[in-house]
Amino acid sequence: MAVDVGGTKVEAALVASDGALLDGSRDRRPTGAGSTSDELAEAVRAVVAHALAALPDGDTLVGAGIGSAGPVDLVHGTVSPINLHAWRGYPLREQVAALAASVLPDAAPVTLRLDGVSLALAEHWVGATQGVDNALAITVSTGVGGGLIVNGRLLSGGTGNAGHIGQIQIADRPAGESAWAATLEVIASGPNVVAWAREQGWQGERGEDLAAGYVAGDEIAVAAVRRSANAVGEAVSSVTTLLDLDVVAIGGGFSRVSDDYLDLVRASVQEAPVNEYARRVRVVRSGLSDESPLVGAAALVWQADLLG
Amino acid sequence: MAVDVGGTKVEAALVASDGALLDGSRDRRPTGAGSTSDELAEAVRAVVAHALAALPDGDTLVGAGIGSAGPVDLVHGTVSPINLHAWRGYPLREQVAALAASVLPDAAPVTLRLDGVSLALAEHWVGATQGVDNALAITVSTGVGGGLIVNGRLLSGGTGNAGHIGQIQIADRPAGESAWAATLEVIASGPNVVAWAREQGWQGERGEDLAAGYVAGDEIAVAAVRRSANAVGEAVSSVTTLLDLDVVAIGGGFSRVSDDYLDLVRASVQEAPVNEYARRVRVVRSGLSDESPLVGAAALVWQADLLG
């Protein structure tokens, strides 16, 4: 059973050993910054109940995997998603374990990880980084997140929060601003790119407008998209220099703002004056679908031998 | 047997299972940018011969570890140290294996790693990060280098070059410069801090002068040291955000430029507006001595179960 807790929705489904979702098992409930803790807990209960009810007769549940928006605290099994204000130190692992207790065999794992970390495992399991020992999965969307495979294993970090690439510094500080005003997410995420374009005098309002402006050759739209992709490329170069990665898979809605977004990222990586080993990294399109948060949560069980 | 190949010297020694160098086994030969490939090979041969000759009767060599200035290429067992121009793709592992063949038992390991990576393993073996599963070792000196322990194991990366923290971007780009003019090493290493201070009108010439100026309260010297420590702190925050580290150990000559250098680094880490988990990292003084490159090379053999 896979559970995904995000800032706008909670989902659950049953996922088979090949990464396929079981028909009829997927359910979704909305969440939001205004949700109370009880409402969030009820949403989890409802989607889990729906998924478990779809377990075919004769099939056995082998475990439960939970991907959650972060930060998480694996030491205590709790989550404190930035955009779900009512949950601070919420014992999500314990709640899911209790909900599934009646159908889970004894000693079956109930595993919690950050959503970006789970996604990196999904990418390694059925996506674009299969067979790769050192890989980064990046999602460029409302925010910019990530997850890492190193030494052939998933990297969770001391408390489960490894992979937060959106919060590393890029050398692009606006005059007079703190260095932390120049993190990858601040420069490259969809809403932040739109905001930057509007500061330059652009009249659009959303990522879709930016996509249209890019195709039409609008000067500011083109500059804004390039600025985002360039920042992603610089972050990839920094992280690849630090970790000596083989492959970086890029997904997320905003990475599709232009057909050549990945080409722009690749150009940035190739132009970086770094050591040769850091330029060998392959930048590829994510091989995952919109089911990926659930596939990632399931991978925590099916690919448990890769957990760090 | 431990071998360390650096930009200014080659060393070898015998190292016991507790990390102690055997009396009389350590030897050193100078190297430099002008050395020919034959001169470098002869230096390696000489220090290895000296070390092997010190093997006490009845003692057995269990393996050879080699730490080298980078980049290295573990796929091919070669090294291309930036400051040793004559060696590009030099088969160092093969040379050391041949030199030690007569005294090495069959199947004994001959292991090559980047010097910073070896140092991180030494820090984990006998230094300041013992027992820590997610740790970074940083050396602030003529350059800025590093090495990583993640998931309780050494991180080598796809070709052996993980740990190059000196080449990640910091958000401190000088106006008009490329983003890559703002890497940690460019801002924080000893010679670069001295150069920056001189650009501000400071009259000293070396790190020692900067140390004296800092103690005397010279305004530019104080600003220069703080700028270096602050950049190290920002890099630590970026990397800790990405990798969720437990401990960062800092060593190297320039990290002793002021008594409070580590306090300045810690203040920078604490002031970073990052997620709470990234502020929990402990910044500690390296627990290693000037023997550390050799101890690190030996750790590649004695701590072989931690190799990634």
Interface residues (C-beta under 8 A of the other chain):
Chain A: G70 P71 D73 D133 N134 G146 L148 V150 N151 R153 L155 S156 G157 G158 T159 G160 N161 A162 G163 H164 I165 Q167 I168 Q169 I170 A171 D172 R173 A175 S178 A179 W180 A181 A182 T183 E234 A235 S237 S238 V239 T241 L242 L243 D244 L245 D246 A272 P273 V274 N275 E276 Y277 A278 R280 G308
Chain B: G70 P71 D73 D133 N134 G146 L148 V150 N151 R153 L155 S156 G157 G158 T159 G160 N161 A162 G163 H164 I165 Q167 I168 Q169 I170 A171 D172 R173 A175 S178 A179 W180 A181 A182 T183 E234 A235 S237 S238 V239 T241 L242 L243 D244 L245 D246 A272 P273 V274 N275 E276 Y277 A278 R280 G308
